[in-house]
């Protein structure tokens, strides 16, 4: 990958020039100046990636391939490189992090200059600004997209996102009014030099300022003060809106969203079994009088993972967990297996939202895990582990086990049928082996607690 990356960087520099030199149009009807400027941005990003060491992230690998396609389009006479430009911007956004979002924004800026009436370019710009926490600018870009979008169904996600960003800003405005301050003020009795809160701040800065305002106001007046209680409620609503869109979403099929506290309550004091989806287990589960069927039926909660191909459609499923894998946005069969609760693991957040809205089946689940549960292994608020090697991501069963172990509220957690073809990878088996309380060869059961 190092040689490929170096070769691509050389090609980009040969077409667009090096840092410090203005992009120049090539003679003979070469690429537009905006495309050359976009390639310059890509070259700068490639240089940063090359300096960062070996690449193991599949999302960055896809971004590099997309930059390669854009470079080829820009160097091919008569080729229309605009679509390749938008694809590269989306891949930059999908690669994650501020650097990827900044590259996406730079490419979107060039795209909107190149084609001012491109709805895709304006949506890319809105998404990039949104990812960078520049909410008010994102709203403006989203509105330009909506003005160009003729398909009402295709614009619903953008409309919901605008509503979310505006609602978050409204909570800030109400908080400022509550403490007696105007735009950028902090309110009477609070040191104006300590907090500068405004809806026009980047999202991270606004959140930090809002947190400090609540802390100072609580210290000044006490938590029992009605105004402080309302301020704290506004802060909590702002935090929820920052994490996810309003969950009263008709596309969730009426399911109740649950976060970490709700999942803890759902699991509290219950016996839980994770059942492997194998032909043998499915056959035994369906056989009348089967000891394995009786064993599974004795648990309070039955957990199944991913696409359940062998168990009968009517087989009991209290918790269904699925990991979104492969290229995003993730498309596939809709989740129509009936389950009391469903957890969907995936990143990045915008495509996770899209997967829920496109693949949930109304009435197929009573509860759906919210954004706080979408990446439990790596979320700083949960297990906070470093991202694993992209070539060996955690299995869904292992993710569920780690989450249940972290939450600590189930009375008992067992694995059933995870042997032979259904055996977990060695790294995961090692973790389980260190925590196994008992094994039962007859029932093929592993007891963790």
C-alpha positions as CSV (number, residue, x, y, z in Angstrom):
1,X,0.0,0.0,0.0
2,X,2.9,2.3,0.7
3,X,4.2,2.1,-2.9
4,X,0.7,2.5,-4.3
5,X,0.1,5.5,-2.1
6,X,3.4,7.1,-3.1
7,X,2.7,6.4,-6.8
8,X,-0.7,7.9,-6.6
9,X,0.6,11.0,-4.8
10,X,3.2,11.4,-7.6
11,X,0.4,11.2,-10.2
12,X,-1.7,13.8,-8.3
13,X,1.2,16.2,-8.0
14,X,2.1,15.8,-11.7
15,X,-1.5,16.8,-12.7
16,X,-2.3,19.5,-10.1
17,X,1.1,20.8,-8.9
18,X,2.6,20.9,-5.4
19,X,1.7,22.9,-2.3
20,X,2.5,26.6,-2.7
21,X,1.9,26.7,-6.4
22,X,-1.5,27.9,-7.8
23,X,-3.5,25.2,-9.7
24,X,-3.1,25.8,-13.4
25,X,-5.3,24.6,-16.2
26,X,-3.5,22.2,-18.5
27,X,-3.3,23.1,-22.2
28,X,-5.5,21.5,-24.7
29,X,-8.7,21.5,-22.8
30,X,-7.4,20.0,-19.5
31,X,-9.3,19.7,-16.2
32,X,-11.2,22.7,-14.9
33,X,-9.3,24.8,-12.3
34,X,-11.8,23.6,-9.6
35,X,-10.9,20.0,-10.4
36,X,-7.2,20.8,-10.2
37,X,-7.8,22.5,-6.9
38,X,-9.7,19.5,-5.6
39,X,-6.8,17.2,-6.7
40,X,-4.4,19.5,-4.8
41,X,-6.5,19.0,-1.6
42,X,-6.4,15.2,-2.2
43,X,-2.6,15.4,-2.7
44,X,-2.2,17.2,0.6
45,X,-4.4,14.5,2.3
46,X,-2.4,11.7,0.7
47,X,0.8,13.2,1.9
48,X,-0.5,13.3,5.5
49,X,-1.7,9.7,5.2
50,X,1.8,8.6,3.9
51,X,3.4,10.3,6.8
52,X,1.1,8.7,9.3
53,X,2.5,5.2,8.7
54,X,1.0,1.9,7.5
55,X,-2.6,1.9,6.6
56,X,-4.9,-0.7,8.1
57,X,-8.2,1.1,8.0
58,X,-10.4,-0.2,5.2
59,X,-12.3,3.1,5.0
60,X,-9.1,5.0,4.3
61,X,-8.2,2.3,1.7
62,X,-11.4,3.0,-0.1
63,X,-10.7,6.8,0.0
64,X,-7.4,6.2,-1.6
65,X,-9.0,4.1,-4.4
66,X,-11.6,6.9,-4.9
67,X,-8.8,9.5,-5.2
68,X,-7.2,7.2,-7.8
69,X,-10.4,7.1,-9.8
70,X,-10.7,10.9,-9.6
71,X,-7.1,11.3,-10.8
72,X,-7.8,9.0,-13.7
73,X,-10.9,10.9,-14.7
74,X,-9.0,14.3,-14.5
75,X,-6.2,12.9,-16.7
76,X,-8.6,11.4,-19.4
77,X,-9.4,13.9,-22.2
78,X,-13.2,14.4,-22.4
79,X,-14.0,12.5,-19.2
80,X,-16.6,14.0,-16.8
81,X,-14.9,13.9,-13.5
82,X,-17.7,15.6,-11.5
83,X,-19.3,12.4,-10.2
84,X,-15.8,11.0,-9.3
85,X,-15.3,14.3,-7.3
86,X,-18.5,13.8,-5.3
87,X,-17.7,10.1,-4.7
88,X,-14.3,11.1,-3.4
89,X,-15.9,13.7,-1.1
90,X,-18.3,11.1,0.3
91,X,-15.5,8.6,0.8
92,X,-13.5,11.3,2.6
93,X,-16.4,11.9,4.9
94,X,-16.9,8.1,5.5
95,X,-13.2,7.7,6.4
96,X,-14.0,9.5,9.7
97,X,-12.2,12.1,11.7
98,X,-11.8,15.9,11.3
99,X,-9.2,15.4,8.6
100,X,-11.6,13.4,6.4
101,X,-14.4,15.9,7.0
102,X,-12.2,18.8,6.1
103,X,-11.2,17.1,2.9
104,X,-14.8,16.4,2.1
105,X,-15.7,20.1,2.7
106,X,-12.8,21.3,0.5
107,X,-14.0,19.0,-2.3
108,X,-17.6,20.1,-1.8
109,X,-16.6,23.7,-2.0
110,X,-14.9,23.1,-5.4
111,X,-17.9,21.1,-6.5
112,X,-20.4,23.9,-5.7
113,X,-18.3,26.3,-7.7
114,X,-18.0,23.9,-10.6
115,X,-21.8,23.2,-10.6
116,X,-23.7,25.6,-8.4
117,X,-27.0,23.8,-9.0
118,X,-25.8,20.3,-8.1
119,X,-28.0,19.0,-5.2
120,X,-25.4,16.3,-4.5
121,X,-22.6,18.9,-4.1
122,X,-24.7,21.0,-1.6
123,X,-25.7,17.9,0.4
124,X,-22.0,16.8,0.6
125,X,-21.1,20.3,1.8
126,X,-23.9,20.2,4.4
127,X,-22.8,16.7,5.6
128,X,-19.2,17.8,5.9
129,X,-20.0,21.0,7.8
130,X,-22.3,18.9,10.0
131,X,-19.5,16.4,10.7
132,X,-17.3,19.4,11.7
133,X,-19.9,20.7,14.1
134,X,-20.6,23.9,12.1
135,X,-24.3,23.5,12.5
136,X,-25.6,26.9,11.2
137,X,-23.5,26.7,8.1
138,X,-24.7,23.1,7.6
139,X,-28.3,24.2,7.8
140,X,-27.7,26.8,5.0
141,X,-26.1,24.1,2.8
142,X,-28.8,21.6,3.5
143,X,-31.4,24.2,2.6
144,X,-29.7,24.9,-0.8
145,X,-29.9,21.1,-1.4
146,X,-33.6,21.1,-0.6
147,X,-34.3,24.0,-2.9
148,X,-32.8,21.9,-5.8
149,X,-34.2,18.5,-4.7
150,X,-37.5,17.7,-6.6
151,X,-38.0,14.3,-4.9
152,X,-39.8,14.8,-1.6
153,X,-39.1,11.3,-0.4
154,X,-35.4,11.7,-0.9
155,X,-35.3,14.9,1.1
156,X,-36.8,13.6,4.3
157,X,-33.5,12.7,5.9
158,X,-32.2,16.2,5.2
159,X,-35.4,17.8,6.6
160,X,-35.1,15.8,9.8
161,X,-31.4,16.7,10.2
162,X,-32.2,20.4,9.7
163,X,-35.0,20.1,12.4
164,X,-32.5,18.4,14.7
165,X,-29.8,21.1,14.3
166,X,-32.3,23.9,14.7
167,X,-33.8,22.3,17.8
168,X,-30.3,22.0,19.4
169,X,-29.7,25.7,18.6
170,X,-33.1,26.6,20.1
171,X,-32.1,24.9,23.4
172,X,-29.1,27.1,23.5
173,X,-31.2,30.2,22.8
174,X,-33.6,29.3,25.6
175,X,-30.8,28.7,28.0
176,X,-29.3,32.1,27.3
177,X,-32.7,33.7,27.8
178,X,-33.1,31.8,31.0
179,X,-29.9,33.1,32.5
180,X,-30.6,36.6,31.3
181,X,-28.0,36.8,28.6
182,X,-28.2,37.6,24.9
183,X,-26.3,36.0,22.0
184,X,-22.9,35.0,23.3
185,X,-23.6,36.1,26.8
186,X,-23.6,34.0,30.0
187,X,-26.2,35.7,32.2
188,X,-26.2,37.7,35.3
189,X,-24.1,36.5,38.2
190,X,-21.9,34.3,36.0
191,X,-18.4,35.4,35.1
192,X,-18.6,36.5,31.5
193,X,-15.0,35.6,30.8
194,X,-15.7,32.0,31.9
195,X,-18.4,31.0,29.4
196,X,-19.2,32.1,25.9
197,X,-22.2,30.2,24.7
198,X,-23.8,30.7,21.3
199,X,-25.6,28.5,18.7
200,X,-23.1,29.7,16.2
201,X,-20.2,28.0,18.0
202,X,-18.8,24.7,16.6
203,X,-20.8,21.9,18.2
204,X,-17.9,20.7,20.5
205,X,-17.3,24.3,21.7
206,X,-21.0,24.9,22.2
207,X,-21.3,21.7,24.3
208,X,-18.3,22.6,26.4
209,X,-19.6,26.1,27.0
210,X,-23.1,24.7,27.8
211,X,-21.6,22.3,30.3
212,X,-19.6,25.0,32.0
213,X,-22.7,27.3,32.2
214,X,-24.7,24.6,33.9
215,X,-21.8,23.9,36.3
216,X,-21.4,27.6,37.2
217,X,-25.1,28.2,37.6
218,X,-25.6,25.2,39.7
219,X,-22.7,26.2,42.0
220,X,-24.2,29.7,42.3
221,X,-27.9,28.9,43.0
222,X,-28.0,25.3,43.9
223,X,-29.6,22.3,42.0
224,X,-33.0,22.9,43.6
225,X,-33.5,26.3,42.0
226,X,-36.3,26.1,39.4
227,X,-34.3,28.0,36.8
228,X,-31.3,25.7,37.3
229,X,-33.5,22.7,36.9
230,X,-34.8,24.0,33.7
231,X,-31.3,24.8,32.5
232,X,-30.2,21.3,33.3
233,X,-33.2,19.9,31.3
234,X,-32.3,22.1,28.4
235,X,-28.7,20.9,28.6
236,X,-29.8,17.2,28.7
237,X,-32.0,17.8,25.6
238,X,-29.2,19.5,23.8
239,X,-26.9,16.5,24.5
240,X,-29.4,14.1,23.2
241,X,-29.9,16.1,20.0
242,X,-26.1,16.2,19.6
243,X,-26.0,12.4,19.7
244,X,-28.9,11.6,17.4
245,X,-31.9,12.9,15.5
246,X,-35.2,13.0,17.4
247,X,-36.2,9.4,17.8
248,X,-39.9,10.1,17.4
249,X,-39.3,9.0,13.8
250,X,-42.2,7.3,12.1
251,X,-39.6,5.3,10.0
252,X,-38.6,3.5,13.2
253,X,-41.9,1.7,13.0
254,X,-43.1,2.8,16.4
255,X,-40.2,1.1,18.2
256,X,-39.1,2.7,21.5
257,X,-35.5,3.9,21.4
258,X,-33.4,2.7,24.3
259,X,-29.9,3.8,25.4
260,X,-27.5,2.3,28.0
261,X,-29.8,2.9,31.0
262,X,-32.8,1.4,29.2
263,X,-30.8,-1.7,28.2
264,X,-29.5,-2.1,31.7
265,X,-33.1,-2.2,33.0
266,X,-34.1,-4.6,30.2
267,X,-31.4,-7.0,31.3
268,X,-31.5,-6.5,35.0
269,X,-31.8,-9.8,37.0
270,X,-32.5,-11.9,34.0
271,X,-30.9,-15.1,32.7
272,X,-29.6,-14.6,29.1
273,X,-28.4,-17.1,26.5
274,X,-26.7,-16.4,23.2
275,X,-27.8,-19.1,20.7
276,X,-25.5,-19.9,17.7
277,X,-27.3,-20.1,14.4
278,X,-26.2,-23.6,13.3
279,X,-28.2,-26.4,11.5
280,X,-27.8,-28.7,14.5
281,X,-29.0,-26.2,17.1
282,X,-31.9,-25.2,14.9
283,X,-33.0,-28.8,14.4
284,X,-32.8,-29.6,18.1
285,X,-34.6,-26.4,19.0
286,X,-37.5,-27.4,16.8
287,X,-37.7,-31.0,17.8
288,X,-40.6,-31.6,20.3
289,X,-39.3,-32.8,23.7
290,X,-35.7,-31.9,22.8
291,X,-33.6,-31.2,25.9
292,X,-31.9,-28.3,24.1
293,X,-35.2,-26.7,23.3
294,X,-36.2,-27.1,27.0
295,X,-32.9,-25.6,28.0
296,X,-33.2,-22.5,25.7
297,X,-36.9,-22.1,26.7
298,X,-35.8,-21.8,30.4
299,X,-33.9,-18.6,29.9
300,X,-35.5,-15.2,30.5
301,X,-33.9,-13.7,27.3
302,X,-32.8,-15.4,24.1
303,X,-30.2,-13.6,22.0
304,X,-29.6,-14.2,18.3
305,X,-27.1,-12.5,16.0
306,X,-26.9,-11.2,12.5
307,X,-28.8,-13.0,9.7
308,X,-30.6,-15.9,11.3
309,X,-30.7,-18.5,8.5
310,X,-31.2,-21.8,10.2
311,X,-33.6,-21.2,13.2
312,X,-37.3,-21.3,12.4
313,X,-38.9,-17.9,11.8
314,X,-41.0,-18.5,14.8
315,X,-38.0,-19.4,17.1
316,X,-38.1,-17.1,20.1
317,X,-35.8,-14.1,19.9
318,X,-35.9,-11.6,22.7
319,X,-32.8,-9.6,21.6
320,X,-31.5,-9.5,18.1
321,X,-28.1,-8.0,17.5
322,X,-26.7,-7.2,14.1
323,X,-23.4,-5.6,12.9
324,X,-23.3,-3.5,9.7
325,X,-20.4,-4.8,7.7
326,X,-18.8,-4.1,4.4
327,X,-19.0,-0.9,2.4
328,X,-21.3,1.8,3.7
329,X,-24.0,2.8,3.2
330,X,-25.1,-0.6,4.3
331,X,-27.9,-2.2,2.2
332,X,-29.4,-5.6,2.7
333,X,-32.4,-7.6,3.7
334,X,-34.8,-5.9,6.1
335,X,-34.8,-7.1,9.7
336,X,-38.2,-8.7,9.8
337,X,-37.5,-11.4,12.4
338,X,-39.7,-10.6,15.4
339,X,-37.7,-9.5,18.5
340,X,-38.5,-7.7,21.7
341,X,-35.4,-5.5,21.3
342,X,-32.9,-5.0,18.4
343,X,-29.3,-3.7,18.6
344,X,-27.6,-2.4,15.5
345,X,-23.8,-1.9,15.6
346,X,-22.2,0.3,13.0
347,X,-20.1,3.4,12.3
348,X,-20.2,6.1,10.8
349,X,-23.3,7.7,12.4
350,X,-25.1,9.1,9.3
351,X,-25.0,5.7,7.5
352,X,-26.0,3.9,10.7
353,X,-29.1,6.2,10.8
354,X,-29.8,5.5,7.2
355,X,-29.6,1.7,7.7
356,X,-32.1,1.8,10.6
357,X,-34.6,3.8,8.5
358,X,-34.3,1.6,5.5
359,X,-34.1,-1.8,7.1
360,X,-36.2,-1.7,10.2
361,X,-39.7,-3.3,9.7
362,X,-42.6,-1.7,11.5
363,X,-43.8,-3.9,14.3
364,X,-40.9,-6.3,14.1
365,X,-39.4,-4.9,17.3
366,X,-40.6,-3.1,20.4
367,X,-37.3,-1.5,21.3
368,X,-34.4,-0.3,19.2
369,X,-30.9,0.6,20.5
370,X,-30.1,4.2,20.0
371,X,-26.9,5.9,18.8
372,X,-25.2,5.5,22.3
373,X,-25.2,1.7,21.7
374,X,-24.0,1.6,18.1
375,X,-20.3,1.0,18.8
376,X,-20.0,-0.3,22.4
377,X,-16.4,-1.7,22.1
378,X,-14.9,1.7,21.0
379,X,-17.2,4.3,22.6
380,X,-15.4,6.3,25.3
381,X,-18.5,6.1,27.4
382,X,-18.6,2.3,27.3
383,X,-15.6,0.0,26.8
384,X,-13.4,2.6,25.1
385,X,-11.1,0.1,23.4
386,X,-8.9,1.1,20.5
387,X,-10.3,0.1,17.1
388,X,-9.4,-3.4,16.1
389,X,-7.7,-4.4,13.0
390,X,-10.0,-3.9,10.1
391,X,-9.2,-7.3,8.7
392,X,-10.4,-9.0,11.9
393,X,-13.4,-7.0,13.3
394,X,-15.2,-8.3,16.4
395,X,-18.0,-10.8,15.8
396,X,-21.5,-9.7,16.7
397,X,-21.7,-12.3,19.4
398,X,-18.5,-11.1,21.0
399,X,-19.7,-7.5,20.9
400,X,-22.9,-8.5,22.7
401,X,-21.0,-10.5,25.3
402,X,-18.6,-7.7,26.0
403,X,-21.5,-5.3,26.3
404,X,-23.5,-7.6,28.7
405,X,-20.4,-8.1,30.8
406,X,-19.8,-4.4,31.0
407,X,-23.3,-3.6,31.9
408,X,-23.2,-6.2,34.6
409,X,-27.0,-6.5,35.3
410,X,-27.9,-9.9,33.9
411,X,-28.1,-12.6,36.5
412,X,-26.5,-15.1,34.2
413,X,-25.0,-15.2,30.6
414,X,-24.6,-18.5,28.7
415,X,-23.5,-19.3,25.2
416,X,-25.2,-22.3,23.5
417,X,-24.0,-24.0,20.3
418,X,-20.7,-22.0,19.8
419,X,-18.6,-25.0,18.7
420,X,-17.4,-26.4,15.4
421,X,-18.3,-24.1,12.5
422,X,-19.9,-21.6,14.9
423,X,-16.8,-21.3,17.1
424,X,-15.6,-17.7,17.7
425,X,-12.2,-16.5,16.6
426,X,-9.2,-17.4,18.8
427,X,-8.8,-14.0,20.3
428,X,-12.5,-14.0,21.3
429,X,-12.3,-17.6,22.6
430,X,-9.4,-16.6,24.8
431,X,-11.4,-13.8,26.4
432,X,-14.3,-16.1,27.0
433,X,-12.0,-18.8,28.4
434,X,-10.6,-16.5,31.0
435,X,-14.1,-15.7,32.3
436,X,-15.9,-19.1,31.9
437,X,-17.6,-20.2,35.0
438,X,-18.6,-23.7,33.8
439,X,-19.0,-25.7,30.6
440,X,-21.6,-28.3,29.8
441,X,-20.5,-30.6,26.9
442,X,-24.0,-32.3,26.7
443,X,-25.8,-29.0,26.2
444,X,-22.8,-27.3,24.5
445,X,-23.2,-24.5,27.0
446,X,-20.6,-22.1,28.3
447,X,-21.5,-20.2,31.4
448,X,-19.9,-16.8,31.9
449,X,-21.6,-15.8,35.1
